[in-house]
Amino acid sequence: MLPHSRPKDNREGEYLADPNTLLGVAVLPISLAEKQLFLLNWQEEQGSQGVNHYWAGAPPIPGKKYCQKYLPMLAVLDHSFKVEEIAR
């Protein structure tokens, strides 16, 4: 197991985890009544990096609204995909 640290107040920090394992890095206050977007960025020691996202809230965001409004916003942050190739 690799060493890891966890900031006490859920701010950005450095985390290390063994491959194919789960590591809790924060406890986030989530309300199902409020839609929230969490953007996740990571970088591996070898230099490769990635971005992903998580939508919280209910009811789910309609697919058309997601593709037309939010996916372009995520593409600007991510740079790993083209909206027009995904949202058809």
C-alpha positions in Angstrom: 0.0 0.0 0.0 1.3 3.4 -0.9 1.3 6.3 1.6 -1.4 8.9 1.3 -2.5 12.1 2.9 -5.9 13.5 3.4 -6.5 17.2 4.0 -8.8 17.7 7.0 -11.0 20.3 5.3 -11.5 18.5 1.9 -9.3 20.9 -0.1 -7.1 19.9 -3.0 -4.3 17.7 -2.0 -2.0 14.9 -3.1 -3.3 11.3 -2.9 -1.6 8.0 -3.8 -3.3 4.7 -4.3 -2.4 1.3 -5.4 -3.7 0.2 -8.8 -7.4 -1.0 -8.9 -8.1 0.2 -5.4 -10.5 2.7 -3.9 -9.4 5.6 -1.8 -11.7 8.0 0.0 -10.3 11.5 -0.4 -13.1 13.7 0.8 -16.6 13.8 2.2 -18.8 16.1 0.2 -22.1 17.6 1.3 -24.6 16.6 -1.3 -28.2 17.5 -1.4 -30.5 15.5 -3.8 -32.6 18.7 -4.1 -29.7 20.6 -5.6 -27.9 19.7 -8.8 -24.1 19.8 -8.4 -21.3 19.1 -10.8 -18.0 17.8 -9.4 -15.0 17.9 -11.8 -12.3 15.4 -11.0 -8.7 15.9 -12.2 -5.8 13.6 -11.6 -2.2 13.1 -12.7 -0.2 9.9 -12.5 3.4 9.9 -11.3 4.4 9.0 -14.9 2.9 12.3 -16.1 -0.3 11.1 -17.7 -3.4 12.8 -16.5 -7.2 12.6 -16.8 -10.4 14.4 -16.1 -13.9 13.1 -15.2 -17.0 14.4 -13.7 -19.9 13.4 -11.5 -23.4 14.9 -11.4 -25.3 14.8 -8.1 -28.9 15.6 -7.6 -32.4 14.4 -8.5 -34.1 14.2 -10.9 -31.3 13.5 -13.4 -30.5 16.1 -16.0 -32.3 15.4 -19.3 -29.9 14.1 -21.9 -30.6 16.8 -24.5 -29.9 19.6 -21.9 -26.7 17.8 -20.8 -25.5 17.5 -24.4 -26.4 21.0 -25.4 -25.4 23.0 -22.3 -23.1 21.1 -20.0 -21.1 18.8 -22.3 -19.5 21.8 -24.1 -18.5 23.3 -20.7 -16.8 20.1 -19.8 -15.0 19.8 -23.1 -13.4 23.2 -22.5 -12.1 21.9 -19.2 -11.1 18.5 -20.4 -9.7 18.9 -24.0 -9.7 15.1 -24.5 -12.9 15.0 -26.6 -14.9 16.9 -29.2 -18.5 17.6 -28.3 -19.7 17.2 -31.9 -18.3 13.6 -31.9 -20.1 12.6 -28.7 -23.4 14.6 -28.7 -25.1 13.6 -32.0 
